[in-house]
Amino acid sequence: MTHNATESTPYVAQWGILGCGWISSEFAKDLCRSPAGRGASDISHAIVAVGSRSQAKADAFVAEFVPRGAAAQVDGLCKVEPRGHGSYAGVVNAPNVHIVYIGTTTSAHYDDARLVLEASKHCLVEKPATLNAAEWADLSTLAKKQGVFLMEGVWTRFNPCFLAIEKAILHDNVIGDIRCIYSDNSLDWHNKKPDSTRMLSAEQAGGSVLDLGPYPLVYTMMLMYRHPKNGLTPPAQVGSTMMLSRTGVDLASSVTLTFPQLEAIAYLTMNSLSSTPKQLHTRIVGTTGEILIKGWTSRPSKFWIRRLVDPAEGGVFLEDEEVDCAFDEFGLCFEADAVARCVRDGLLECPRLPHEDTLMTMGVRKQGGYEFLPGLEKVK
């Protein structure tokens, strides 16, 4: 049954969480913040179950991050108390759980998502959702068969600053016709973190393109692929270069995508050799100016519009115009809000991140030739 959006009480999304690592803790902390603080009055969130393969870890997570539950429980909108479970099955089979967030390791996402979907629960699975396109296609088919919502957790698509950038380019035309995107997302981890670290570990399906690559791809997918003039036409060419590490995962990758209908191209880089400079991670160039984005590639909070004095000549710019979109939340709450609204309204896919978009990005990631260890891919 769908919730009537006109009702005075907000729709409460009752979440279960799989995995007790860092990303799950950030997700939980964000859901503890009152939605009213970000201007949302139609939805709220409750965390009613947390699952780990260790009961002690699940209980510790609840005690540290959600001792009173999330915002809806604190506000008295949901009476169900949060509970730790020593198995993932305990979470997905809990009757009070409506939606499950999967924050486990990448190599486990497919199996964990199937567990959720087979229990007929809605599912938000952290990026990258699966190891390949075939696994995602299988999950998509299963979700539709079960009549439940499924989405990959690419939080940047719902970031309010990114929405402002998208509006400036696609609707306000502040830089004219888009021509180029240069975007980097990198971390200086090589020889500074143990090879067993998640992003460097072949056993955990690590690597730059899977872990870091989704964020530069967000800018390309939303500003070029979804550009009104592109008509959802896939990139004509996808080129990729990859350097493998001693563990077998990609140490550094670059991806180039062309969009002839826009006369536009994207240059994306990601590596574990050097950190992305905070003073500039993404530059979006148009015919009358450009947009510069600083901070985290995954979490933009302000950007600068740089307009050409004379587009016919080029090279000389007016003074940069700063657009500050700072927010207090970490940022995962914005995708959670979107998921809650989709579930409330009976949608099986999010219009802003449909299954097909995830399938396409999986294909882009495959271009470099990185092969997973035998047995990691459950569907090929």
N, C-alpha and C positions, 0 to 999 in steps of 0.2 A: 504494500500500500504506500502510495506517495504522500508526502506531507503537503498540506495546503500552504503555499508560500505567503498567502495573505493573512494567515493566522497571526495573532499577536505574539505568541510564544515562538522563539526561534526553533528551528529544526536542530536536534542534537544528534551528532554523529557519534556513535559508540564504537570506539576503536579497540582493537587488539593489536599488540606489537610483537613481532617475531624478531628476536635478536636483541642483545643488551649492550651493543657496542656504542661507539661515539655518536654515529649518525642517529641511532635510535634515541639516544639521550637528548640530542638537539631537537629532534622531532617532538619528544615529550615536553621539553621545556617550552617550546613554542606554543604547544597546545594548552599549556597552563596559563598563557597570557589571555586576558579578556579580549574577545573579538571586537568589543566596542572600542578598544584602544586603537584599532586599525579601521574603524568606520564600518564594521560589519555587525548588523543587528538581526539578520535573518537566520544565522546559523551559530552553533556553538559546538564544542567538542568535549567528549568524555573519554577517558582511558580506563577501560574496565578489565583488561587482561594484558599481561606481559609474559611472554614465553621465552625460555632459555632451555638448553639441554641440561642445565643445572638448576635445581629448585632454589639453591642458596643464591645464585646470581640473579634469578628472577625476583626473589624477595628483596634482595639488596637494591635492585633497580627501582622497585616500587617505593621502598623506604627513602631512597635518596632523591628521586625525581618527581614522583607523584604520590606522596603519602596521603594527600587528601583528594587525589584524582586530578583531572584537568579542569579547565575553566567552568564547564557546565556543572561539574560536581560541586565545585567551590561555591558557585552561584545558586545552588539548590535546584538546578534544572534536571539533574539526573541523580537518583538515589543509589545507584549501583556503586559499590566501593571497588577500587582497583584491587586486583588479585594477581599474584605471581603464579606461574605454572612451570613445572619442571619438564615440560615437553611442548612442542609446537602443536601437537594434536589437541592438547588441553585448551589452547587458545581458540583454535578454529572451531572446536566443538562446543565452546561455551555459548549458551543460548543468548546471552546479553551482548555478544559481539556481533556488530553489523558489518564493520569494515576492518580489514587487516592491513597494517603497514608492515612491509617486509624490509628489514634493515640488516639482513644477514650478509655473509660474504657473497661475492658475485657468482662464484661457482655453484652456490646452493640455491640461487634465485629460482631457477626453473622448477626444481623439485618442491621448494617451499610454496611457490605460487600455485602449482597443481594441487597441493594439499589444501590450500585455501579455497580454490575454485571448486574442487570436488565436494567441499563442504557447503557449497552454495553461498559463500560469503564474498562480498565485494573486496577488491584487492588493489592496493597501491604498492607497487614494487619498486624499490630504489633503483636508480640508474646504475650501470646498464642493466636493463630488465632481464636480459638473458645473454648467453654467449654467442648466439647466432640468430639469423632470421627464421630458420626452421623452428627453433624452440619457441620464439615469440609467436609465430603463426599458429603453432599448436595451442598455445595458451589463449590466443585470441579466439580460436574456434571453440575451445572449451568454455570460455567465459560466455560467449553468445549462446551456446547450447544450454548452459546453466541459467541464463538470464540474469547474469550479475555484471557489475561494473568492473572494468580493468583499465589501469593506466600505469605507464612508466613514470617514475618520480623524477622528472626533470624540472626541478624547482625554479630554475631561472626563467622559464617561460611565464611564470606567474608573478615574478618580481615586479613591484610597482615602478621601479626605475626603468626596468626593461620595457614595461608597457608604455612609459613616457617616451622612451627612445623610439619605439615602434610607431607611436602616434606622430612624433615629430617627422619621421621619414616617410611613412606611408600615407598619412592624412594631411599633415601640415606642409609637407613638401619643402622642409627647411634647407635641404641640401640638393634640391633638384632631383634629377634622375640618378638613382644609385648606380655606381660603376664598380667599386671594389670594396671588399671587406678584408682587413688584415686583423687576425685575432690569434692570440697566443694564450695558452694555459699550461704552465710548467712549474715544476718543483725541483729544488736542488737536493735530491735524495741519493744520487749515485755515489757509492762508497761512503755515504754518511749514515745510511740506514742499513740494517742487516738484510741479507738476501731473503730472509723469511718474512720481511715486511709485506703486507698485503699487496701493495702495488708492484713490488719487485718479484713476487713469488709466482712461479709457473703453476704450482699446485693449487693456488687460489685464483687462477686465471687473471693475474695482474697485468700490468702494462699501461703505458701512457695513453694509447688510443682508446682503450676501454674506460679507464678511470678519469682521465683528464679531457679526452677528446669531445665528450658530449657537450661541453660548455661552449667552445668556439662554434660547434655545429649549430647551437641554438640560434646564434646571430644569423647564420646562413639560411637555416630553415625558415625562420620567421620573417626575415627581411628580403630574401631573394626567392626561395621556393614558394612562400606564401604571399609574395608580392602580387597585388591584383593584376598587374600587367603580365605576370608569368603564367597565370591560369593553372597553377599546380602542376606545371610541366617539370618533370624530373631533370636534374642537371644533365646536360648533353655529354659531358665528359667528367670523369672523376679520376684524378691522378693521385698516386700516393707513393711516398718514399718512406722506408722504415729501416731503422738500425736496431738490431737485436742486442740484448744484454747477455751476460754470461749465464743468466738463469733461463734464457730462452724467451723471455717476454720482450716487448719492444721498449727500448730505452728512449728512443726518439722517433717521432713520426711527423710527416707533413702531408697535408691533403689539399688538393686544388680542385675546385668545382666550377664549372662554367654554365652560365645561363644565357644562351644566345638571344632569347626573346627580350631580355633586359639589356643585352650587350654588357653583361656584368660577370665578374669573376670573384671568387673567394679564395684567399690564401690562409690556411689554418695550420698552426704548429702546436705541438705538445711534446714535452720531454721531461725526463727525470735528471737532466744534466745541469740545468740552471733555472733559477726562479724567474717567473714573469715579473717584470718591473712594475711596481705599484703605481708609478706615475703615468703609465700608459699600457693597457693590455689589448685594446681593440680600437681600430681606426676604420671608420666607415666613410668612404669618399663618394661624393656625388658631383654633378655637373656645376653646381653653384656654391658648394662648400663641403664641409666634412664634420663628422661628429667624433670626438675623442672621449674614450671611456677609461677611467682610472679605477684603482682598487683591485678587487677580486673579479676575475672573469665570470665566476659563477654567481657573484653577489654584487652587481653594480648598485651604487647608491647615489651617484651624481655623474653628470656628463657635461661636456663643453661643446657648444655649437660654434664652429669657425666658418664664417661666410666670406666668400671671395668678394673683393672690392669690384672687380670686373671679370665676370665669368668668361668673357671672350678672350681675355688675356691670360688669366690665371696667375698663380704664384703669390699674389698679394692679398692678405686677409684683413678683415676688420678685427677689432678687439674681440677675443673669445667671450662668449656668453655662457656663464655657468648656470646649470640647472640642477639644483640640489633636491634629491628625492630621499633623503636619509630617513631611515625607519629604525625603531628600537629592537624589533624582533630579529632573530637570526635569519628567518626568511622561509623556512619550511612550512609555516602556517598558511602562507598564501596558496600553495598548492593544496593543502589540506582543506582550506575553505572551498576551493573550486571542486574538489572531490565531493565534499559534503553536499554542495548544491546539486551536483550531477546525480548523486544517489537520491537526494530528496525529490528531484524532478523525474526520477525513473529512467535516466539515461544510462546506457551501457558503455558509452565512450564519451570522453570529454572533447567538445568541439575544438578546443585550443590545443589538444594533444591526442588526436585520434590514433587508433592502432596502426594505420597506414604510415603515419609519420615515423613511428618507432621502427617499423619494418624497413623503411627507406634508410634510416640512419644505420641500422644494422648492416645493410648492404655497403654503405660507404666505409664503415669500419673494417670490412672484410678485405678491402682493396689492397692493403699493404702486404698481405701474405703471411701474417702471423698465424701459426698453427697452435692450437691448444694441445695439452698433453692428452694421450689416449684415455678415453673414458670420461673426460670432463663434459663433453657435449652429449647430451642425452638424446637429442634428435638432430639429424643432419639432412 
